[in-house]
Amino acid sequence: MAPSAQFNPAADIPSLAGKVILVTGGNTGLGKQTIAYLAAHSPTRIYLAARTASKAESAIADIQREVPSAVIEYLPLDLTSFSSIAEAASAFKSREQRLDILVNNAGIMMTPFSLTKEGYEIQFGTNHVGHALFTKLLMPVLLQTAEQPGADVRIVNVSSMGMMLAPSGGIIFNQADLEKEYTWRRYGQSKLANILFTQELSARYPQITSVAVHPGVIITDLYNAFVSGPILKGIFWFYQQLVPILPGHFKDTKGGALSQTHLATADKSTIQNGEFYRPVGIVTKGSSYSQDLGLARKLWEWTEEEFGKHGY
């Protein structure tokens, strides 16, 4: 699709010379496209963090065909494992003295109930807990970068309007109790947690610009798995025809990645720290739970206690 009327990455992203960037889940989808957009503007280095080396290396090769000058390195990262997260953060800090842009993009959606290695429900554990630990372990280098003259450090947490699906109360902290919830409720909780985490990040580290983003609705062939029968298929076909005119709907990842790329690169004066954005660059309030500062604080403190149990 054509770039958004509000944001054209080729023209609107400024030079990223001197910047070091890290994108989780960069091997596919929105993460891969975000790296492709950023790579075209001469950052010093981009780290593509992902679990599977072969997929990451294939993605890097694809991007470098588009942008031959791009310097992209693979960083092994499994967000369901605290030891893998710690190893990834340590590997990054051993190679770099700065981190200007962290895009916490990786995520899973509506999976069957299972637990991470440390015992967190898989969606909440991957989308929130894993990214929260990764961000915590990278915080020293983010803060160090923020102290440099002219620094503009950003954390972009990819959430979703799916946060509206969170269960009653917003966050269920007892992981066993989450098994009783529908998978879409568990997904909603994980995406709500991304927003609440962002609010606490901005309050605790105001020298860093932290935002959450709903990337929009990206219509791909994956949606075909959710429709069956001629009537539903017909309705879905009609819905696809409306995509070009529906706000926040995109036909591919080139449109879907615009919002997070915009927030990572737009003039700092136009970005409100701690806010939740929808496409492209529009602040949205979300739900009553996403505006509950007490819940945000409770989630932060619970998460920190969990890290402490494991020595982090």
Secondary structure by P-SEA (a helix, b strand, c coil): ccccccccccccccccccbbbbbccccccaaaaaaaaaaaccccbbbbccccaaaaaaaaaaaaaaccccbbbbbbbccccaaaaaaaaaaaaaccccccbbbcccccccccccccccccccccccccaaaaaaaaaaaaaaaaaaaccbbbbbbbbbbcccccccccccccccccccccccaaaaaaaaaaaaaaaaaaaaaacccccccccccccccccccccccccaaaaaaaaaaaaaccccccccccccccaaaaaaaaccccccccccccccccccccccccccccaaaaaaaaaaaaaaaaaacc
